């Protein structure tokens, strides 16, 4: 049985911004679970007996070698890929602080990393990222 394909999968994603206020995104290869050829944010599936926060810390370390410190929960995104027959519910976080340089630890899964302005995302950006940006903008408005 495959999570997200044979049953609904719980996933997580994190928005990491650099000092210039740009969002870290990764171009997903054919070897990823979904969204091949699309720009996404660090994240992945939550494992059984793992908290969502532990999962996002683990996934970020595995993918980027960065260590997340303070996290802010932003909301969830329903990620339904009808053409692929997949369904994920992703819990989205903001990394309020992190340590380390973001490097591509899984070059078989991610073609490259880049930093983007959230108001000027590439055309082939995952719907998860667009929805995460909406959550982030709403959260920043509420902080004022």
For each residue, the residues with C-beta under 8 A, 3 or more apart:
1: 6 7
2: 5 6
3: 6 7 9 45
4: 7 8 9 11 33 34 45 86 87 88
5: 2 85 86
6: 1 2 3
7: 1 3 4
8: 4 87 88 89
9: 3 4 45 87 88 89
10: 45 46 52 88 89 91
11: 4 43 44 45 46 79 88 89 90 91
12: 43 44 45 46 52 55 56 59 90 91 92 93
13: 40 41 42 43 56 77 90 91 92 93 128 132
14: 41 42 43 56 59 60 68 71 92 93 94 95
15: 23 24 41 74 92 93 94 95 132 133 136
16: 23 24 41 42 60 64 66 68 95 98 102
17: 21 22 23 24 95
18: 21 22 24 115
19:
20: 115
21: 17 18 117
22: 17 18 115 116 117 118
23: 15 16 17 41 115 116 117 118 129 133
24: 15 16 17 18 41 42 64 102 113 114 115
25: 39 40 41 113 114 115 116 121 122 125 129
26: 39 40 41 42 63 104 110 111 112 113
27: 37 38 39 110 111 112 113 114
28: 32 34 35 36 37 38 39 40 109 110 111 126
29: 32 36 37 108 109 110 111
30: 36 37
31: 108 109
32: 28 29 35 36 109 110
33: 4 44 45 86
34: 4 28 79 81 84 86 88
35: 28 32 38 40 81 126 128
36: 28 29 30 32
37: 27 28 29 30 124
38: 27 28 35 124 125 126
39: 25 26 27 28 114 116 121 122 124 125 126 129
40: 13 25 26 28 35 43 125 126 128 129
41: 13 14 15 16 23 24 25 26 126 128 129 132
42: 13 14 16 24 26 56 59 60 63 64 66
43: 11 12 13 14 40 56 59 60 90
44: 11 12 33 55 59 62 63
45: 3 4 9 10 11 12 33 55 88
46: 10 11 12 50 51 52 55 91
47: 50 55
48:
49:
50: 46 47 54 55 58
51: 46 54 55
52: 10 12 46 55 56 91
53: 56 57 71 93
54: 50 51 57 58
55: 12 44 45 46 47 50 51 52 58 59
56: 12 13 14 42 43 52 53 59 60 68 71 91 93
57: 53 54 60 61 67 68
58: 50 54 55 61 62
59: 12 14 42 43 44 55 56 62 63
60: 14 16 42 43 56 57 63 64 66 67 68 95 98
61: 57 58 64 65 66 67 68
62: 44 58 59 105 106
63: 26 42 44 59 60 104 105 106 109 110
64: 16 24 42 60 61 100 102 103 104 105 113
65: 61 100 101 102 103 105
66: 16 42 60 61 95 98 99 100 101 102
67: 57 60 61 98 99 100
68: 14 16 56 57 60 61 71 93 95 97 98
69: 95 96 97 98 99
70: 95 96 97
71: 14 53 56 68 93 94 95 96
72: 93 94 96 139
73: 91 92 93
74: 15 92 93 94 132 135 136 139
75: 92 135 138
76: 89 90 91 92
77: 13 89 90 92 127 128 131 132 135
78: 87 88 89
79: 11 34 86 87 88 89 90 127 128
80: 86 87 88
81: 34 35 84 85 86 87
82: 85
83:
84: 34 81
85: 5 81 82
86: 4 5 33 34 79 80 81
87: 4 8 9 78 79 80 81
88: 4 8 9 10 11 34 45 78 79 80
89: 8 9 10 11 76 77 78 79
90: 11 12 13 43 76 77 79 128
91: 10 11 12 13 46 52 56 73 76
92: 12 13 14 15 73 74 75 76 77 128 131 132 135
93: 12 13 14 15 53 56 68 71 72 73 74
94: 14 15 71 72 74 136 139
95: 14 15 16 17 60 66 68 69 70 71 98
96: 69 70 71 72
97: 68 69 70
98: 16 60 66 67 68 69 95
99: 66 67 69
100: 64 65 66 67
101: 65 66
102: 16 24 64 65 66 113
103: 64 65 113
104: 26 63 64 107 110 112 113
105: 62 63 64 65
106: 62 63 109 110
107: 104 110 111
108: 29 31
109: 28 29 31 32 63 106
110: 26 27 28 29 32 63 104 106 107 113
111: 26 27 28 29 107
112: 26 27 104
113: 24 25 26 27 64 102 103 104 110
114: 24 25 27 39
115: 18 20 22 23 24 25
116: 22 23 25 39 120 121 122
117: 21 22 23 120 121
118: 22 23 121 133 136 137
119:
120: 116 117
121: 25 39 116 117 118 125 129 130 133
122: 25 39 116 125
123:
124: 37 38 39
125: 25 38 39 40 121 122 129 130
126: 28 35 38 39 40 41 129 130
127: 77 79 130 131
128: 13 35 40 41 77 79 90 92 131 132
129: 23 25 39 40 41 121 125 126 132 133
130: 121 125 126 127 133 134
131: 77 92 127 128 134 135
132: 13 15 41 74 77 92 128 129 135 136
133: 15 23 118 121 129 130 136 137
134: 130 131 137 138
135: 74 75 77 92 131 132 138 139
136: 15 74 94 118 132 133 139 140
137: 118 133 134 140 141
138: 75 134 135 141 142
139: 72 74 94 135 136 142 143
140: 136 137 143 144
141: 137 138 144
142: 138 139
143: 139 140
144: 140 141
